[in-house]
Amino acid sequence: MKWLFRIIGSLVAALVATIGAAVITAIWLMFSAGSAEGRRLGYFGAVFVEVKQTPQGTTQLGVGLADALPLVLSVVVVTLFLLAVIVVHDQLRARRQQLLADAG
């Protein structure tokens, strides 16, 4: 049960980190090239920002998801990284407990 909570916690943290990175990338793309027309991709091609001029003379801004695969891969990689950190942390704590028990 302990590992289930760790896996779920790692997955939630990875989702939050990935969504945050994608949103920050979209905001960065909005302001990076000014009002120049065209489509700009970010976050390994997952997020796009598109700027168009309408016939009425206004500027349209579109933001969306171009490809979900980089986002899914990011979630998987970050989850596995967090689980690896948890495993190493547990091993270090167990080793510390063992050393303290041997010294005492």
MDTraj code that builds the backbone (N, CA, C; nanometers):
import mdtraj as md
import numpy as np

residues = "MET LYS TRP LEU PHE ARG ILE ILE GLY SER LEU VAL ALA ALA LEU VAL ALA THR ILE GLY ALA ALA VAL ILE THR ALA ILE TRP LEU MET PHE SER ALA GLY SER ALA GLU GLY ARG ARG LEU GLY TYR PHE GLY ALA VAL PHE VAL GLU VAL LYS GLN THR PRO GLN GLY THR THR GLN LEU GLY VAL GLY LEU ALA ASP ALA LEU PRO LEU VAL LEU SER VAL VAL VAL VAL THR LEU PHE LEU LEU ALA VAL ILE VAL VAL HIS ASP GLN LEU ARG ALA ARG ARG GLN GLN LEU LEU ALA ASP ALA GLY".split()
xyz = np.array([
    [0.0823, -0.1191, 0.0000],
    [0.0000, 0.0000, 0.0000],
    [0.0874, 0.1264, 0.0000],
    [0.2011, 0.1156, 0.0697],
    [0.2933, 0.2278, 0.0761],
    [0.3440, 0.2643, -0.0638],
    [0.3747, 0.1632, -0.1443],
    [0.4254, 0.1880, -0.2796],
    [0.3171, 0.2413, -0.3716],
    [0.1930, 0.2019, -0.3481],
    [0.0832, 0.2545, -0.4289],
    [0.0721, 0.4056, -0.4103],
    [0.0798, 0.4516, -0.2855],
    [0.0750, 0.5948, -0.2589],
    [0.1954, 0.6668, -0.3187],
    [0.3109, 0.6034, -0.3150],
    [0.4299, 0.6650, -0.3740],
    [0.4172, 0.6768, -0.5256],
    [0.3643, 0.5744, -0.5873],
    [0.3459, 0.5773, -0.7327],
    [0.2435, 0.6835, -0.7710],
    [0.1328, 0.6876, -0.6988],
    [0.0297, 0.7879, -0.7276],
    [0.0834, 0.9285, -0.7030],
    [0.1564, 0.9468, -0.5937],
    [0.2149, 1.0777, -0.5651],
    [0.3143, 1.1207, -0.6706],
    [0.3970, 1.0273, -0.7164],
    [0.4936, 1.0580, -0.8219],
    [0.4228, 1.0919, -0.9522],
    [0.3174, 1.0191, -0.9825],
    [0.2419, 1.0448, -1.1051],
    [0.1748, 1.1818, -1.1014],
    [0.1162, 1.2162, -0.9882],
    [0.0521, 1.3473, -0.9752],
    [0.1554, 1.4588, -0.9856],
    [0.2692, 1.4418, -0.9200],
    [0.3754, 1.5423, -0.9283],
    [0.4255, 1.5562, -1.0722],
    [0.4385, 1.4453, -1.1431],
    [0.4833, 1.4496, -1.2823],
    [0.3799, 1.5189, -1.3706],
    [0.2525, 1.4921, -1.3472],
    [0.1473, 1.5593, -1.4243],
    [0.1487, 1.7096, -1.4010],
    [0.1618, 1.7496, -1.2759],
    [0.1641, 1.8926, -1.2439],
    [0.2864, 1.9592, -1.3075],
    [0.4016, 1.8954, -1.2985],
    [0.5234, 1.9519, -1.3564],
    [0.5134, 1.9624, -1.5087],
    [0.4598, 1.8597, -1.5725],
    [0.4481, 1.8605, -1.7181],
    [0.3473, 1.9635, -1.7661],
    [0.2335, 1.9711, -1.6997],
    [0.1331, 2.0707, -1.7380],
    [0.1872, 2.2114, -1.7149],
    [0.2557, 2.2308, -1.6045],
    [0.3153, 2.3616, -1.5783],
    [0.4169, 2.4003, -1.6838],
    [0.5004, 2.3052, -1.7228],
    [0.6007, 2.3327, -1.8263],
    [0.5339, 2.3640, -1.9602],
    [0.4272, 2.2932, -1.9929],
    [0.3573, 2.3184, -2.1196],
    [0.2900, 2.4556, -2.1192],
    [0.2303, 2.4942, -2.0082],
    [0.1658, 2.6255, -1.9993],
    [0.2697, 2.7369, -2.0058],
    [0.3799, 2.7204, -1.9346],
    [0.4861, 2.8208, -1.9391],
    [0.5430, 2.8326, -2.0803],
    [0.5568, 2.7200, -2.1491],
    [0.6047, 2.7231, -2.2880],
    [0.5081, 2.7982, -2.3779],
    [0.3771, 2.7735, -2.3612],
    [0.2780, 2.8434, -2.4436],
    [0.2828, 2.9938, -2.4180],
    [0.2940, 3.0327, -2.2921],
    [0.3029, 3.1756, -2.2599],
    [0.4310, 3.2352, -2.3179],
    [0.5409, 3.1623, -2.3088],
    [0.6673, 3.2091, -2.3655],
    [0.6556, 3.2285, -2.5174],
    [0.5919, 3.1339, -2.5832],
    [0.5761, 3.1439, -2.7284],
    [0.4877, 3.2622, -2.7676],
    [0.3904, 3.2948, -2.6841],
    [0.3020, 3.4078, -2.7149],
    [0.3791, 3.5391, -2.7211],
    [0.4752, 3.5542, -2.6312],
    [0.5434, 3.6827, -2.6201],
    [0.6836, 3.6826, -2.6795],
    [0.7304, 3.5693, -2.7312],
    [0.8686, 3.5626, -2.7783],
    [0.8905, 3.6315, -2.9122],
    [0.7946, 3.6238, -3.0029],
    [0.8146, 3.6820, -3.1361],
    [0.7229, 3.8010, -3.1607],
    [0.6608, 3.8512, -3.0575],
    [0.5726, 3.9661, -3.0748],
    [0.4473, 3.9281, -3.1514],
    [0.4029, 4.0177, -3.2371],
    [0.2799, 3.9933, -3.3111],
    [0.3065, 3.9416, -3.4522],
    [0.4243, 3.8850, -3.4744],
    [0.4562, 3.8299, -3.6064],
    [0.3625, 3.7138, -3.6370],
    [0.3113, 3.7119, -3.7589],
    [0.2183, 3.6061, -3.7971],
    [0.2898, 3.4733, -3.8108],
    [0.2136, 3.3672, -3.7942],
    [0.2673, 3.2343, -3.8145],
    [0.2393, 3.1425, -3.6973],
    [0.2875, 3.0237, -3.7121],
    [0.2671, 2.9201, -3.6104],
    [0.4014, 2.8862, -3.5478],
    [0.4049, 2.8870, -3.4158],
    [0.5264, 2.8545, -3.3425],
    [0.4998, 2.7327, -3.2551],
    [0.5924, 2.6385, -3.2601],
    [0.5818, 2.5169, -3.1808],
    [0.6779, 2.5218, -3.0633],
    [0.6391, 2.4581, -2.9533],
    [0.7238, 2.4520, -2.8356],
    [0.7025, 2.3225, -2.7610],
    [0.7826, 2.3009, -2.6593],
    [0.7811, 2.1805, -2.5765],
    [0.7893, 2.0550, -2.6634],
    [0.8950, 2.0474, -2.7409],
    [0.9232, 1.9352, -2.8305],
    [0.8123, 1.9138, -2.9334],
    [0.7500, 2.0206, -2.9758],
    [0.6453, 2.0131, -3.0769],
    [0.5085, 1.9787, -3.0218],
    [0.4906, 1.9824, -2.8915],
    [0.3622, 1.9443, -2.8317],
    [0.2629, 2.0597, -2.8272],
    [0.3113, 2.1808, -2.8072],
    [0.2255, 2.2978, -2.7893],
    [0.2492, 2.3936, -2.9049],
    [0.1407, 2.4546, -2.9548],
    [0.1579, 2.5535, -3.0609],
    [0.0868, 2.6837, -3.0242],
    [0.1400, 2.7910, -3.0804],
    [0.0778, 2.9226, -3.0725],
    [0.0706, 2.9740, -3.2155],
    [-0.0479, 3.0167, -3.2565],
    [-0.0679, 3.0626, -3.3938],
    [-0.1255, 3.2036, -3.3925],
    [-0.0617, 3.2907, -3.4684],
    [-0.1057, 3.4300, -3.4780],
    [-0.1490, 3.4548, -3.6214],
    [-0.2721, 3.5100, -3.6385],
    [-0.3265, 3.5397, -3.7716],
    [-0.3861, 3.6797, -3.7725],
    [-0.3783, 3.7419, -3.8875],
    [-0.4465, 3.8691, -3.9087],
    [-0.5789, 3.8398, -3.9794],
    [-0.6869, 3.8922, -3.9268],
    [-0.8183, 3.8724, -3.9881],
    [-0.8419, 3.9805, -4.0929],
    [-0.9387, 3.9595, -4.1838],
    [-0.9704, 4.0633, -4.2836],
    [-1.0181, 4.1940, -4.2210],
    [-1.0705, 4.1892, -4.1004],
    [-1.1165, 4.3117, -4.0332],
    [-1.0003, 4.3912, -3.9722],
    [-0.8796, 4.3363, -3.9775],
    [-0.7635, 4.4060, -3.9255],
    [-0.7288, 4.3712, -3.7822],
    [-0.7982, 4.2761, -3.7241],
    [-0.7664, 4.2339, -3.5878],
    [-0.6699, 4.1165, -3.5903],
    [-0.6109, 4.0905, -3.4775],
    [-0.5161, 3.9805, -3.4642],
    [-0.5801, 3.8692, -3.3841],
    [-0.5751, 3.7481, -3.4376],
    [-0.6255, 3.6306, -3.3670],
    [-0.5083, 3.5526, -3.3096],
    [-0.5268, 3.5047, -3.1892],
    [-0.4250, 3.4235, -3.1234],
    [-0.4863, 3.2883, -3.0924],
    [-0.4214, 3.1833, -3.1390],
    [-0.4670, 3.0477, -3.1108],
    [-0.3590, 2.9692, -3.0393],
    [-0.3998, 2.8964, -2.9385],
    [-0.3083, 2.8140, -2.8612],
    [-0.3695, 2.6751, -2.8547],
    [-0.2858, 2.5729, -2.8698],
    [-0.3399, 2.4392, -2.8645],
    [-0.2335, 2.3325, -2.8511],
    [-0.2807, 2.2103, -2.8598],
    [-0.1955, 2.0929, -2.8479],
    [-0.1736, 2.0352, -2.9872],
    [-0.0486, 2.0321, -3.0299],
    [-0.0159, 1.9799, -3.1622],
    [0.0097, 1.8300, -3.1579],
    [0.0745, 1.7821, -3.0525],
    [0.1084, 1.6408, -3.0404],
    [0.1158, 1.6055, -2.8922],
    [0.0431, 1.5051, -2.8511],
    [0.0386, 1.4676, -2.7093],
    [0.1535, 1.3752, -2.6690],
    [0.2215, 1.3142, -2.7637],
    [0.3266, 1.2179, -2.7321],
    [0.4387, 1.2767, -2.6456],
    [0.4906, 1.3957, -2.6755],
    [0.5944, 1.4508, -2.5869],
    [0.5454, 1.4734, -2.4444],
    [0.4203, 1.5087, -2.4289],
    [0.3654, 1.5287, -2.2945],
    [0.3548, 1.3969, -2.2193],
    [0.3088, 1.2934, -2.2876],
    [0.2974, 1.1606, -2.2249],
    [0.4353, 1.1081, -2.1869],
    [0.5301, 1.1221, -2.2775],
    [0.6665, 1.0774, -2.2474],
    [0.7267, 1.1551, -2.1312],
    [0.6982, 1.2838, -2.1237],
    [0.7477, 1.3635, -2.0117],
    [0.6907, 1.3144, -1.8794],
    [0.5622, 1.2853, -1.8774],
    [0.4994, 1.2353, -1.7550],
    [0.5625, 1.1027, -1.7135],
    [0.5845, 1.0132, -1.8084],
    [0.6440, 0.8830, -1.7774],
    [0.7866, 0.8997, -1.7248],
    [0.8652, 0.9810, -1.7923],
    [1.0057, 0.9994, -1.7519],
    [1.0150, 1.0645, -1.6145],
    [0.9364, 1.1682, -1.5907],
    [0.9417, 1.2365, -1.4610],
    [0.8917, 1.1442, -1.3504],
    [0.7886, 1.0653, -1.3780],
    [0.7393, 0.9691, -1.2783],
    [0.8466, 0.8679, -1.2431],
    [0.9118, 0.8118, -1.3433],
    [1.0181, 0.7146, -1.3173],
    [1.1357, 0.7786, -1.2425],
    [1.1682, 0.9015, -1.2766],
    [1.2758, 0.9713, -1.2065],
    [1.2405, 0.9916, -1.0592],
    [1.1180, 1.0347, -1.0331],
    [1.0761, 1.0553, -0.8942],
    [1.0749, 0.9244, -0.8158],
    [1.0310, 0.8161, -0.8794],
    [1.0327, 0.6857, -0.8123],
    [1.1760, 0.6411, -0.7842],
    [1.2674, 0.6682, -0.8756],
    [1.4083, 0.6335, -0.8528],
    [1.4646, 0.7128, -0.7358],
    [1.4302, 0.8386, -0.7257],
    [1.4751, 0.9206, -0.6134],
    [1.4202, 0.8664, -0.4827],
    [1.2955, 0.8236, -0.4824],
    [1.2347, 0.7662, -0.3619],
    [1.3057, 0.6375, -0.3218],
    [1.3382, 0.5527, -0.4186],
    [1.4080, 0.4266, -0.3895],
    [1.5459, 0.4541, -0.3294],
    [1.6194, 0.5460, -0.3882],
    [1.7521, 0.5793, -0.3362],
    [1.7406, 0.6384, -0.1959],
    [1.6422, 0.7238, -0.1767],
    [1.6214, 0.7826, -0.0442],
    [1.5910, 0.6745, 0.0596],
    [1.5055, 0.5792, 0.0251],
    [1.4736, 0.4692, 0.1182],
    [1.5973, 0.3859, 0.1505],
    [1.6791, 0.3589, 0.0497],
    [1.8003, 0.2811, 0.0730],
    [1.8984, 0.3559, 0.1627],
    [1.9099, 0.4849, 0.1428],
    [1.9992, 0.5645, 0.2274],
    [1.9476, 0.5718, 0.3712],
    [1.8179, 0.5834, 0.3872],
    [1.7616, 0.5845, 0.5233],
    [1.7818, 0.4503, 0.5920],
    [1.7633, 0.3418, 0.5173],
    [1.7841, 0.2090, 0.5754],
    [1.9306, 0.1898, 0.6137],
    [2.0206, 0.2361, 0.5289],
    [2.1639, 0.2252, 0.5587],
    [2.1994, 0.3080, 0.6820],
    [2.1413, 0.4251, 0.6943],
    [2.1664, 0.5094, 0.8123],
    [2.1152, 0.4414, 0.9385],
    [1.9964, 0.3848, 0.9309],
    [1.9417, 0.3145, 1.0470],
    [2.0300, 0.1971, 1.0868],
    [2.0819, 0.1259, 0.9858],
    [2.1693, 0.0129, 1.0128],
    [2.2997, 0.0598, 1.0789],
    [2.3570, 0.1666, 1.0286],
    [2.4811, 0.2186, 1.0870],
    [2.4591, 0.2691, 1.2292],
    [2.3467, 0.3332, 1.2536],
    [2.3170, 0.3802, 1.3883],
    [2.2928, 0.2644, 1.4842],
    [2.2292, 0.1576, 1.4342],
    [2.2047, 0.0400, 1.5185],
    [2.3360, -0.0328, 1.5485],
    [2.4266, -0.0382, 1.4508],
    [2.5558, -0.1042, 1.4716],
    [2.6444, -0.0250, 1.5667],
    [2.6330, 0.1080, 1.5639],
    [2.7170, 0.1912, 1.6486],
    [2.6679, 0.1919, 1.7936],
    [2.5405, 0.1675, 1.8119],
    [2.4820, 0.1792, 1.9460],
    [2.4787, 0.0550, 2.0211],
])
top = md.Topology()
chain = top.add_chain()
for i, resn in enumerate(residues, 1):
    res = top.add_residue(resn, chain, resSeq=i)
    for name in ("N", "CA", "C"):
        top.add_atom(name, md.element.get_by_symbol(name[0]), res)
traj = md.Trajectory(xyz[None], top)
